[in-house]
Amino acid sequence: EVQLVQSGAEVKKPGESLKISCKNSGDSFSSYWIGWVRQMPGKGLEWMGIIYLGDSDTRYSPSFQGQVTISADKSNSTAYLQWSSLQASDTAMYYCARYYYDSSGYYLSNWFDPWGQGTLVTVSS
Amino acid sequence: SSELTQDPAVSVALGQTVRITCQGDSLRSYYASWYQQKPGQAPVLVIYGKNNRPSEIPDRFSGSSSGNTASLTITGAQAEDEADYYCNSRDSSGNPLVLFGGGTKVTVL
C-alpha cells in the first residue's frame, strides 16, 4: 500500500526559510509524480505544482511559480517544498499526494491518491 | 476559462440522493476526479476517471459527465458522508496544468 508521510508542523517567523518533506513508501516504483496542494485556513484546495521523481521534471501553478521551489530526492523517494522567505500569508496546511494522469481513453483524466497527512505551516512574528 | 465551479453548499436528508456538480470548459476533454474532506483530515479520493472508485469507497458514490459538467452522486446518503467535496481536472490550455473546484459542503440532515 502506497503511503505518503509528511514532515511535522512548523512555526516560523516572517522572512525565514523552510523546507518540508513528503516521503513515499509502500511500492517499488522509482518514477512517479507527486503533487503539492495548499489549503489556507477555512478555504479550499489550491494546486501548487507537481514533480516527477524519475527526473525531477517540475510543473508549477502560475500562482506559485517563483514563490516556492519543489524538488525531489529519487534515491530517498522524497519530495520537498521550499520557501526562501516566508510571509504571514503562507500560513496554511500543505498536502502532498501521488499524481496520476491517464491519456488512454477518449477523455483524459487525472487524480491525486493517496494524500499525505498534511504539514501545518504557521508564519507569525 | 481556467476554472472549475462548484455550488458552495448542498443539503440532503438521511438516506436520500444528492448530486454535486462541477462546471468548467476543461470538462469537455477531461473527466473530473472527486475528493472528500472531513474536518481536520486530509482529502480522500472517491471517484476518478469515467466512474472509478478506490476499493475502500462505498458504491453509493458514483460519477458522471455531460458536456462541461461533471457530477458526483451519493445515493442513499449516510451521516458519515457529511463533508466537503472537491472536483479536480486538468486544464485544456495547460496553464495552469491542474485545477480544483472551490468545494461543496454537503450537510446530511
Interface residues (C-beta under 8 A of the other chain):
Chain A: G35 V37 G44 L45 E46 W47 I50 R59 S61 P62 S63 Y95 A97 Y99 Y100 Y101 D102 G105 Y107 L108 S109 N110 W111 F112 D113 P114 W115 G116 Q117 G118
Chain B: S29 Y30 Y31 S33 Y35 Q37 A42 P43 V44 L45 Y48 G49 K50 P54 S65 D84 Y86 N88 S89 R90 N95 P96 L97 V98 L99 F100 G101 G102 G103
